[in-house]
């Protein structure tokens, strides 16, 4: 999100966006941890590794979304704090 886009939104819209992003990020983090742990278990203890390797790649790829989500949440929090101070 660009700063100009954040400045044009109301405080209520920013708070709602922040809540939604927190829920999405938390859910994605839980799913990624679950997926990586299941694939780790499958790779170590199961004989057929062909099904677990693609799942591991998917889990790591979905984990790549999280830093962008956290950066967007930080920008929204900064904008909300700047509005709070004025």
HELIX and SHEET records of a PDB file:
HELIX    1   1 UNK A    3  UNK A    8  1                                   6    
HELIX    2   2 UNK A   11  UNK A   45  1                                  35    
HELIX    3   3 UNK A   50  UNK A   63  1                                  14    
HELIX    4   4 UNK A   66  UNK A   85  1                                  20    
END                                                                             
